[in-house]
Structures are given as structure tokens and as C-alpha cells.
Amino acid sequence: MAYFTVKTMVTMEAYLVEDVEADSHEEAEAIVKDRIWNDDLAGEIQARQEITDEHYEAQQEFMCPECGHEFNEHHMSRNETCPECDADLPDFINY
């Protein structure tokens, strides 16, 4: 079995409706913006958030049999030697 590192980006959105007292549209928006950035609405945001997009990128990880240096498949596709000790790497090495 191989060892992989998976980078994940999850995009979420939350739709909120807040009633505030203010003298103008700009002030009302500023009040809600402050509440959001001060985490006053964190619970409501978390309760209403939904995933709108997701992206996954897996990279296979390898270890040099000579020095134990860890590196990923992108290095393997460009080089035939270890980036740390310059040892020749076999055609396929894995954790």
C-alpha cells in the first residue's frame, strides 16, 4: 500500500439575513460586517453554511532508501536521484 498526502480545498457559503438599526445602507452593512468579522455571528454562519465546491490533489510520497529523506512524486518525475544525498533511486520506491 502506498502513502499519499492529499491537499483539500473546500469552498463554503452561508446566507444570512440580519435586522439592524442604522442611519444609512452603508452603516447597516458596516454593522453586519463588523459582527461577522468579530465572530458575533459565527454560530449562525456555521449552522447555515453549505459546501459549494471542493478540490482534491493527492501526491504520492517516497523515502530515499539511503538517507531516509522524504519527497513526493513530482520530484520523482523530474529526477532519478535523491534531492538530499544524491543517491540513485530505484524505478519504484515507496513508504
Secondary structure, DSSP 4 states (H G I P E B T S, - for coil): ---EEEEEEEEEE---------SSHHHHHHHHHHHHHTTTTHHHHHHH-EEEEEEEEEEEEEE-TTT--EEEHHHHHH-SB-TTT-PBPPS----
